[in-house]
């Protein structure tokens, strides 16, 4: 496992704590995007724990690049920016887990083990609680269907065709969804829909949404 963070205390802390757990071998560390790219190429870690706010690491685009270079590598995003939108963007970019830096180390280890077991879209307890705090508004069955298809990247015309309703009716449902969730952007609507559980957060759902962007 490799760790990338521009704060030495984070890197040293994770390395020291992992020595007390079986099943994890420390493969190296990086403090910038440039160092991380070299580390991934040189050490070929099975698991990468990384912050995305490092020098030379332009966020989600950098993460997508890592996924393209080493698609078999499990990526765990460790961040202090624990927001629903950041979580959604990280999963879309190819992350397997999203962990807040104020989570406990015990929770962090549990997430690592789940990721190594093949699970995807794993959220930390902090993000689970954040999602639960965003209470889902009452939606009709049709609004739920429209929201799920929006999440998968379908246009209003395509949604209408799939559901057997007019494009105008779809637009009305979209307007109701924006109003009920109190947002104005599709990305915000999708993030809240996923976090609140209205739309199931699955790799397929996120993959379809990404391909539709």
HELIX and SHEET records of a PDB file:
HELIX    1   1 UNK A    8  UNK A   18  1                                  11    
HELIX    2   2 UNK A   33  UNK A   43  1                                  11    
HELIX    3   3 UNK A   59  UNK A   69  1                                  11    
HELIX    4   4 UNK A   84  UNK A   93  1                                  10    
HELIX    5   5 UNK A  105  UNK A  116  1                                  12    
HELIX    6   6 UNK A  125  UNK A  133  1                                   9    
HELIX    7   7 UNK A  141  UNK A  151  1                                  11    
HELIX    8   8 UNK A  156  UNK A  163  1                                   8    
HELIX    9   9 UNK A  167  UNK A  181  1                                  15    
HELIX   10  10 UNK A  186  UNK A  195  1                                  10    
HELIX   11  11 UNK A  203  UNK A  211  1                                   9    
SHEET    1   A 6 UNK A  28  UNK A  30  0                                        
SHEET    2   A 6 UNK A   2  UNK A   4  1                                        
SHEET    3   A 6 UNK A  47  UNK A  50  1                                        
SHEET    4   A 6 UNK A  74  UNK A  79  1                                        
SHEET    5   A 6 UNK A  97  UNK A 100  1                                        
SHEET    6   A 6 UNK A 122  UNK A 123  1                                        
END                                                                             
